[in-house]
Amino acid sequence: MTLEKSGEGKLYTCQRTKKEIPLSRPSCVDPKAYCKWRTACPINMLEKEASREG
């Protein structure tokens, strides 16, 4: 689920932690913890894409 708050841009709500993650700076809240949604997680996919580019 994505949201938009003033000044923060688009946010994605993590399915596991329910924390809001800015899509401009995607990063997993706890990458070492087990997450059953990780393979389909947009945050995880964007984080991997950003690491490949930079």
mmCIF file of the N, C-alpha and C atoms, coordinates in Angstrom:
data_MODEL
# 
_entry.id   MODEL 
# 
loop_
_atom_site.group_PDB 
_atom_site.id 
_atom_site.type_symbol 
_atom_site.label_atom_id 
_atom_site.label_alt_id 
_atom_site.label_comp_id 
_atom_site.label_asym_id 
_atom_site.label_entity_id 
_atom_site.label_seq_id 
_atom_site.pdbx_PDB_ins_code 
_atom_site.Cartn_x 
_atom_site.Cartn_y 
_atom_site.Cartn_z 
_atom_site.occupancy 
_atom_site.B_iso_or_equiv 
_atom_site.pdbx_formal_charge 
_atom_site.auth_seq_id 
_atom_site.auth_comp_id 
_atom_site.auth_asym_id 
_atom_site.auth_atom_id 
_atom_site.pdbx_PDB_model_num 
ATOM 1   N N  . MET A 1 1  ? 0.845  -1.174  0.000  1.00 0.00 ? 1  MET A N  1 
ATOM 2   C CA . MET A 1 1  ? 0.000  0.000   0.000  1.00 0.00 ? 1  MET A CA 1 
ATOM 3   C C  . MET A 1 1  ? 0.889  1.235   0.000  1.00 0.00 ? 1  MET A C  1 
ATOM 4   N N  . THR A 1 2  ? 0.623  2.153   -0.889 1.00 0.00 ? 2  THR A N  1 
ATOM 5   C CA . THR A 1 2  ? 1.394  3.394   -0.922 1.00 0.00 ? 2  THR A CA 1 
ATOM 6   C C  . THR A 1 2  ? 0.524  4.553   -0.478 1.00 0.00 ? 2  THR A C  1 
ATOM 7   N N  . LEU A 1 3  ? 1.137  5.506   0.171  1.00 0.00 ? 3  LEU A N  1 
ATOM 8   C CA . LEU A 1 3  ? 0.471  6.715   0.651  1.00 0.00 ? 3  LEU A CA 1 
ATOM 9   C C  . LEU A 1 3  ? 1.306  7.901   0.222  1.00 0.00 ? 3  LEU A C  1 
ATOM 10  N N  . GLU A 1 4  ? 0.758  9.087   0.336  1.00 0.00 ? 4  GLU A N  1 
ATOM 11  C CA . GLU A 1 4  ? 1.557  10.283  0.086  1.00 0.00 ? 4  GLU A CA 1 
ATOM 12  C C  . GLU A 1 4  ? 1.270  11.286  1.183  1.00 0.00 ? 4  GLU A C  1 
ATOM 13  N N  . LYS A 1 5  ? 2.324  11.707  1.870  1.00 0.00 ? 5  LYS A N  1 
ATOM 14  C CA . LYS A 1 5  ? 2.196  12.718  2.922  1.00 0.00 ? 5  LYS A CA 1 
ATOM 15  C C  . LYS A 1 5  ? 2.956  13.942  2.470  1.00 0.00 ? 5  LYS A C  1 
ATOM 16  N N  . SER A 1 6  ? 2.474  15.084  2.858  1.00 0.00 ? 6  SER A N  1 
ATOM 17  C CA . SER A 1 6  ? 3.124  16.327  2.444  1.00 0.00 ? 6  SER A CA 1 
ATOM 18  C C  . SER A 1 6  ? 4.554  16.377  2.952  1.00 0.00 ? 6  SER A C  1 
ATOM 19  N N  . GLY A 1 7  ? 5.474  16.684  2.048  1.00 0.00 ? 7  GLY A N  1 
ATOM 20  C CA . GLY A 1 7  ? 6.875  16.803  2.406  1.00 0.00 ? 7  GLY A CA 1 
ATOM 21  C C  . GLY A 1 7  ? 7.653  15.508  2.428  1.00 0.00 ? 7  GLY A C  1 
ATOM 22  N N  . GLU A 1 8  ? 6.977  14.380  2.443  1.00 0.00 ? 8  GLU A N  1 
ATOM 23  C CA . GLU A 1 8  ? 7.672  13.095  2.525  1.00 0.00 ? 8  GLU A CA 1 
ATOM 24  C C  . GLU A 1 8  ? 7.616  12.310  1.225  1.00 0.00 ? 8  GLU A C  1 
ATOM 25  N N  . GLY A 1 9  ? 6.787  12.706  0.280  1.00 0.00 ? 9  GLY A N  1 
ATOM 26  C CA . GLY A 1 9  ? 6.644  11.935  -0.953 1.00 0.00 ? 9  GLY A CA 1 
ATOM 27  C C  . GLY A 1 9  ? 5.842  10.671  -0.710 1.00 0.00 ? 9  GLY A C  1 
ATOM 28  N N  . LYS A 1 10 ? 6.001  9.719   -1.606 1.00 0.00 ? 10 LYS A N  1 
ATOM 29  C CA . LYS A 1 10 ? 5.243  8.476   -1.475 1.00 0.00 ? 10 LYS A CA 1 
ATOM 30  C C  . LYS A 1 10 ? 5.849  7.579   -0.407 1.00 0.00 ? 10 LYS A C  1 
ATOM 31  N N  . LEU A 1 11 ? 4.983  6.943   0.350  1.00 0.00 ? 11 LEU A N  1 
ATOM 32  C CA . LEU A 1 11 ? 5.385  6.034   1.416  1.00 0.00 ? 11 LEU A CA 1 
ATOM 33  C C  . LEU A 1 11 ? 4.779  4.661   1.154  1.00 0.00 ? 11 LEU A C  1 
ATOM 34  N N  . TYR A 1 12 ? 5.491  3.625   1.546  1.00 0.00 ? 12 TYR A N  1 
ATOM 35  C CA . TYR A 1 12 ? 4.979  2.269   1.473  1.00 0.00 ? 12 TYR A CA 1 
ATOM 36  C C  . TYR A 1 12 ? 4.905  1.743   2.894  1.00 0.00 ? 12 TYR A C  1 
ATOM 37  N N  . THR A 1 13 ? 3.818  1.098   3.234  1.00 0.00 ? 13 THR A N  1 
ATOM 38  C CA . THR A 1 13 ? 3.677  0.518   4.563  1.00 0.00 ? 13 THR A CA 1 
ATOM 39  C C  . THR A 1 13 ? 4.188  -0.913  4.528  1.00 0.00 ? 13 THR A C  1 
ATOM 40  N N  . CYS A 1 14 ? 5.205  -1.183  5.326  1.00 0.00 ? 14 CYS A N  1 
ATOM 41  C CA . CYS A 1 14 ? 5.789  -2.522  5.406  1.00 0.00 ? 14 CYS A CA 1 
ATOM 42  C C  . CYS A 1 14 ? 4.731  -3.493  5.933  1.00 0.00 ? 14 CYS A C  1 
ATOM 43  N N  . GLN A 1 15 ? 4.567  -4.612  5.243  1.00 0.00 ? 15 GLN A N  1 
ATOM 44  C CA . GLN A 1 15 ? 3.556  -5.585  5.647  1.00 0.00 ? 15 GLN A CA 1 
ATOM 45  C C  . GLN A 1 15 ? 3.903  -6.279  6.955  1.00 0.00 ? 15 GLN A C  1 
ATOM 46  N N  . ARG A 1 16 ? 5.187  -6.430  7.238  1.00 0.00 ? 16 ARG A N  1 
ATOM 47  C CA . ARG A 1 16 ? 5.598  -7.129  8.447  1.00 0.00 ? 16 ARG A CA 1 
ATOM 48  C C  . ARG A 1 16 ? 5.591  -6.214  9.660  1.00 0.00 ? 16 ARG A C  1 
ATOM 49  N N  . THR A 1 17 ? 6.195  -5.018  9.539  1.00 0.00 ? 17 THR A N  1 
ATOM 50  C CA . THR A 1 17 ? 6.349  -4.145  10.697 1.00 0.00 ? 17 THR A CA 1 
ATOM 51  C C  . THR A 1 17 ? 5.292  -3.054  10.797 1.00 0.00 ? 17 THR A C  1 
ATOM 52  N N  . LYS A 1 18 ? 4.568  -2.822  9.705  1.00 0.00 ? 18 LYS A N  1 
ATOM 53  C CA . LYS A 1 18 ? 3.548  -1.768  9.623  1.00 0.00 ? 18 LYS A CA 1 
ATOM 54  C C  . LYS A 1 18 ? 4.154  -0.363  9.721  1.00 0.00 ? 18 LYS A C  1 
ATOM 55  N N  . LYS A 1 19 ? 5.469  -0.240  9.488  1.00 0.00 ? 19 LYS A N  1 
ATOM 56  C CA . LYS A 1 19 ? 6.123  1.067   9.476  1.00 0.00 ? 19 LYS A CA 1 
ATOM 57  C C  . LYS A 1 19 ? 6.065  1.633   8.066  1.00 0.00 ? 19 LYS A C  1 
ATOM 58  N N  . GLU A 1 20 ? 6.058  2.955   7.967  1.00 0.00 ? 20 GLU A N  1 
ATOM 59  C CA . GLU A 1 20 ? 6.006  3.617   6.668  1.00 0.00 ? 20 GLU A CA 1 
ATOM 60  C C  . GLU A 1 20 ? 7.423  3.878   6.176  1.00 0.00 ? 20 GLU A C  1 
ATOM 61  N N  . ILE A 1 21 ? 7.710  3.438   4.951  1.00 0.00 ? 21 ILE A N  1 
ATOM 62  C CA . ILE A 1 21 ? 9.026  3.564   4.344  1.00 0.00 ? 21 ILE A CA 1 
ATOM 63  C C  . ILE A 1 21 ? 8.918  4.497   3.145  1.00 0.00 ? 21 ILE A C  1 
ATOM 64  N N  . PRO A 1 22 ? 9.741  5.565   3.076  1.00 0.00 ? 22 PRO A N  1 
ATOM 65  C CA . PRO A 1 22 ? 9.698  6.445   1.903  1.00 0.00 ? 22 PRO A CA 1 
ATOM 66  C C  . PRO A 1 22 ? 10.254 5.716   0.679  1.00 0.00 ? 22 PRO A C  1 
ATOM 67  N N  . LEU A 1 23 ? 9.523  5.752   -0.432 1.00 0.00 ? 23 LEU A N  1 
ATOM 68  C CA . LEU A 1 23 ? 9.969  5.079   -1.640 1.00 0.00 ? 23 LEU A CA 1 
ATOM 69  C C  . LEU A 1 23 ? 11.155 5.794   -2.282 1.00 0.00 ? 23 LEU A C  1 
ATOM 70  N N  . SER A 1 24 ? 11.409 7.042   -1.900 1.00 0.00 ? 24 SER A N  1 
ATOM 71  C CA . SER A 1 24 ? 12.581 7.748   -2.411 1.00 0.00 ? 24 SER A CA 1 
ATOM 72  C C  . SER A 1 24 ? 13.872 7.183   -1.810 1.00 0.00 ? 24 SER A C  1 
ATOM 73  N N  . ARG A 1 25 ? 13.782 6.569   -0.632 1.00 0.00 ? 25 ARG A N  1 
ATOM 74  C CA . ARG A 1 25 ? 14.930 5.941   0.040  1.00 0.00 ? 25 ARG A CA 1 
ATOM 75  C C  . ARG A 1 25 ? 14.511 4.573   0.566  1.00 0.00 ? 25 ARG A C  1 
ATOM 76  N N  . PRO A 1 26 ? 14.284 3.620   -0.334 1.00 0.00 ? 26 PRO A N  1 
ATOM 77  C CA . PRO A 1 26 ? 13.793 2.319   0.119  1.00 0.00 ? 26 PRO A CA 1 
ATOM 78  C C  . PRO A 1 26 ? 14.857 1.524   0.870  1.00 0.00 ? 26 PRO A C  1 
ATOM 79  N N  . SER A 1 27 ? 14.492 1.001   2.012  1.00 0.00 ? 27 SER A N  1 
ATOM 80  C CA . SER A 1 27 ? 15.370 0.086   2.736  1.00 0.00 ? 27 SER A CA 1 
ATOM 81  C C  . SER A 1 27 ? 14.527 -0.734  3.705  1.00 0.00 ? 27 SER A C  1 
ATOM 82  N N  . CYS A 1 28 ? 14.885 -1.982  3.797  1.00 0.00 ? 28 CYS A N  1 
ATOM 83  C CA . CYS A 1 28 ? 14.168 -2.896  4.679  1.00 0.00 ? 28 CYS A CA 1 
ATOM 84  C C  . CYS A 1 28 ? 14.412 -2.480  6.133  1.00 0.00 ? 28 CYS A C  1 
ATOM 85  N N  . VAL A 1 29 ? 13.374 -2.532  6.939  1.00 0.00 ? 29 VAL A N  1 
ATOM 86  C CA . VAL A 1 29 ? 13.470 -2.146  8.346  1.00 0.00 ? 29 VAL A CA 1 
ATOM 87  C C  . VAL A 1 29 ? 14.419 -3.086  9.094  1.00 0.00 ? 29 VAL A C  1 
ATOM 88  N N  . ASP A 1 30 ? 14.297 -4.383  8.843  1.00 0.00 ? 30 ASP A N  1 
ATOM 89  C CA . ASP A 1 30 ? 15.154 -5.382  9.493  1.00 0.00 ? 30 ASP A CA 1 
ATOM 90  C C  . ASP A 1 30 ? 15.469 -6.477  8.476  1.00 0.00 ? 30 ASP A C  1 
ATOM 91  N N  . PRO A 1 31 ? 16.485 -6.266  7.630  1.00 0.00 ? 31 PRO A N  1 
ATOM 92  C CA . PRO A 1 31 ? 16.766 -7.201  6.549  1.00 0.00 ? 31 PRO A CA 1 
ATOM 93  C C  . PRO A 1 31 ? 17.204 -8.593  6.992  1.00 0.00 ? 31 PRO A C  1 
ATOM 94  N N  . LYS A 1 32 ? 17.670 -8.750  8.232  1.00 0.00 ? 32 LYS A N  1 
ATOM 95  C CA . LYS A 1 32 ? 18.123 -10.062 8.708  1.00 0.00 ? 32 LYS A CA 1 
ATOM 96  C C  . LYS A 1 32 ? 16.983 -10.892 9.300  1.00 0.00 ? 32 LYS A C  1 
ATOM 97  N N  . ALA A 1 33 ? 15.868 -10.256 9.614  1.00 0.00 ? 33 ALA A N  1 
ATOM 98  C CA . ALA A 1 33 ? 14.731 -10.962 10.200 1.00 0.00 ? 33 ALA A CA 1 
ATOM 99  C C  . ALA A 1 33 ? 13.937 -11.681 9.110  1.00 0.00 ? 33 ALA A C  1 
ATOM 100 N N  . TYR A 1 34 ? 13.326 -12.791 9.469  1.00 0.00 ? 34 TYR A N  1 
ATOM 101 C CA . TYR A 1 34 ? 12.507 -13.531 8.522  1.00 0.00 ? 34 TYR A CA 1 
ATOM 102 C C  . TYR A 1 34 ? 11.285 -12.697 8.133  1.00 0.00 ? 34 TYR A C  1 
ATOM 103 N N  . CYS A 1 35 ? 10.976 -12.692 6.832  1.00 0.00 ? 35 CYS A N  1 
ATOM 104 C CA . CYS A 1 35 ? 9.800  -11.989 6.339  1.00 0.00 ? 35 CYS A CA 1 
ATOM 105 C C  . CYS A 1 35 ? 9.166  -12.826 5.238  1.00 0.00 ? 35 CYS A C  1 
ATOM 106 N N  . LYS A 1 36 ? 7.950  -13.280 5.456  1.00 0.00 ? 36 LYS A N  1 
ATOM 107 C CA . LYS A 1 36 ? 7.293  -14.124 4.462  1.00 0.00 ? 36 LYS A CA 1 
ATOM 108 C C  . LYS A 1 36 ? 6.875  -13.349 3.222  1.00 0.00 ? 36 LYS A C  1 
ATOM 109 N N  . TRP A 1 37 ? 6.895  -12.022 3.273  1.00 0.00 ? 37 TRP A N  1 
ATOM 110 C CA . TRP A 1 37 ? 6.517  -11.201 2.122  1.00 0.00 ? 37 TRP A CA 1 
ATOM 111 C C  . TRP A 1 37 ? 7.715  -10.733 1.303  1.00 0.00 ? 37 TRP A C  1 
ATOM 112 N N  . ARG A 1 38 ? 8.936  -11.018 1.729  1.00 0.00 ? 38 ARG A N  1 
ATOM 113 C CA . ARG A 1 38 ? 10.132 -10.430 1.122  1.00 0.00 ? 38 ARG A CA 1 
ATOM 114 C C  . ARG A 1 38 ? 10.233 -10.654 -0.383 1.00 0.00 ? 38 ARG A C  1 
ATOM 115 N N  . THR A 1 39 ? 9.890  -11.818 -0.890 1.00 0.00 ? 39 THR A N  1 
ATOM 116 C CA . THR A 1 39 ? 10.035 -12.083 -2.323 1.00 0.00 ? 39 THR A CA 1 
ATOM 117 C C  . THR A 1 39 ? 9.105  -11.224 -3.174 1.00 0.00 ? 39 THR A C  1 
ATOM 118 N N  . ALA A 1 40 ? 8.014  -10.733 -2.608 1.00 0.00 ? 40 ALA A N  1 
ATOM 119 C CA . ALA A 1 40 ? 7.068  -9.891  -3.344 1.00 0.00 ? 40 ALA A CA 1 
ATOM 120 C C  . ALA A 1 40 ? 7.038  -8.458  -2.814 1.00 0.00 ? 40 ALA A C  1 
ATOM 121 N N  . CYS A 1 41 ? 8.029  -8.092  -2.030 1.00 0.00 ? 41 CYS A N  1 
ATOM 122 C CA . CYS A 1 41 ? 8.044  -6.776  -1.379 1.00 0.00 ? 41 CYS A CA 1 
ATOM 123 C C  . CYS A 1 41 ? 8.596  -5.691  -2.301 1.00 0.00 ? 41 CYS A C  1 
ATOM 124 N N  . PRO A 1 42 ? 7.819  -4.650  -2.573 1.00 0.00 ? 42 PRO A N  1 
ATOM 125 C CA . PRO A 1 42 ? 8.313  -3.555  -3.410 1.00 0.00 ? 42 PRO A CA 1 
ATOM 126 C C  . PRO A 1 42 ? 9.510  -2.836  -2.795 1.00 0.00 ? 42 PRO A C  1 
ATOM 127 N N  . ILE A 1 43 ? 9.564  -2.747  -1.471 1.00 0.00 ? 43 ILE A N  1 
ATOM 128 C CA . ILE A 1 43 ? 10.690 -2.100  -0.800 1.00 0.00 ? 43 ILE A CA 1 
ATOM 129 C C  . ILE A 1 43 ? 11.968 -2.890  -1.089 1.00 0.00 ? 43 ILE A C  1 
ATOM 130 N N  . ASN A 1 44 ? 11.905 -4.198  -0.946 1.00 0.00 ? 44 ASN A N  1 
ATOM 131 C CA . ASN A 1 44 ? 13.055 -5.059  -1.199 1.00 0.00 ? 44 ASN A CA 1 
ATOM 132 C C  . ASN A 1 44 ? 13.502 -4.945  -2.655 1.00 0.00 ? 44 ASN A C  1 
ATOM 133 N N  . MET A 1 45 ? 12.552 -4.962  -3.583 1.00 0.00 ? 45 MET A N  1 
ATOM 134 C CA . MET A 1 45 ? 12.884 -4.859  -5.005 1.00 0.00 ? 45 MET A CA 1 
ATOM 135 C C  . MET A 1 45 ? 13.525 -3.515  -5.342 1.00 0.00 ? 45 MET A C  1 
ATOM 136 N N  . LEU A 1 46 ? 12.974 -2.415  -4.823 1.00 0.00 ? 46 LEU A N  1 
ATOM 137 C CA . LEU A 1 46 ? 13.544 -1.097  -5.063 1.00 0.00 ? 46 LEU A CA 1 
ATOM 138 C C  . LEU A 1 46 ? 14.922 -0.935  -4.425 1.00 0.00 ? 46 LEU A C  1 
ATOM 139 N N  . GLU A 1 47 ? 15.102 -1.528  -3.250 1.00 0.00 ? 47 GLU A N  1 
ATOM 140 C CA . GLU A 1 47 ? 16.395 -1.466  -2.575 1.00 0.00 ? 47 GLU A CA 1 
ATOM 141 C C  . GLU A 1 47 ? 17.467 -2.188  -3.392 1.00 0.00 ? 47 GLU A C  1 
ATOM 142 N N  . LYS A 1 48 ? 17.125 -3.356  -3.931 1.00 0.00 ? 48 LYS A N  1 
ATOM 143 C CA . LYS A 1 48 ? 18.068 -4.109  -4.764 1.00 0.00 ? 48 LYS A CA 1 
ATOM 144 C C  . LYS A 1 48 ? 18.400 -3.334  -6.041 1.00 0.00 ? 48 LYS A C  1 
ATOM 145 N N  . GLU A 1 49 ? 17.387 -2.748  -6.657 1.00 0.00 ? 49 GLU A N  1 
ATOM 146 C CA . GLU A 1 49 ? 17.590 -1.977  -7.886 1.00 0.00 ? 49 GLU A CA 1 
ATOM 147 C C  . GLU A 1 49 ? 18.502 -0.768  -7.633 1.00 0.00 ? 49 GLU A C  1 
ATOM 148 N N  . ALA A 1 50 ? 18.287 -0.088  -6.516 1.00 0.00 ? 50 ALA A N  1 
ATOM 149 C CA . ALA A 1 50 ? 19.096 1.081   -6.185 1.00 0.00 ? 50 ALA A CA 1 
ATOM 150 C C  . ALA A 1 50 ? 20.546 0.683   -5.919 1.00 0.00 ? 50 ALA A C  1 
ATOM 151 N N  . SER A 1 51 ? 20.778 -0.482  -5.295 1.00 0.00 ? 51 SER A N  1 
ATOM 152 C CA . SER A 1 51 ? 22.141 -0.919  -5.011 1.00 0.00 ? 51 SER A CA 1 
ATOM 153 C C  . SER A 1 51 ? 22.865 -1.318  -6.308 1.00 0.00 ? 51 SER A C  1 
ATOM 154 N N  . ARG A 1 52 ? 22.135 -1.846  -7.274 1.00 0.00 ? 52 ARG A N  1 
ATOM 155 C CA . ARG A 1 52 ? 22.740 -2.195  -8.566 1.00 0.00 ? 52 ARG A CA 1 
ATOM 156 C C  . ARG A 1 52 ? 23.163 -0.944  -9.338 1.00 0.00 ? 52 ARG A C  1 
ATOM 157 N N  . GLU A 1 53 ? 22.340 0.116   -9.246 1.00 0.00 ? 53 GLU A N  1 
ATOM 158 C CA . GLU A 1 53 ? 22.613 1.360   -9.972 1.00 0.00 ? 53 GLU A CA 1 
ATOM 159 C C  . GLU A 1 53 ? 23.766 2.151   -9.348 1.00 0.00 ? 53 GLU A C  1 
ATOM 160 N N  . GLY A 1 54 ? 23.860 2.115   -8.055 1.00 0.00 ? 54 GLY A N  1 
ATOM 161 C CA . GLY A 1 54 ? 24.836 2.980   -7.395 1.00 0.00 ? 54 GLY A CA 1 
ATOM 162 C C  . GLY A 1 54 ? 25.863 2.218   -6.720 1.00 0.00 ? 54 GLY A C  1 
# 
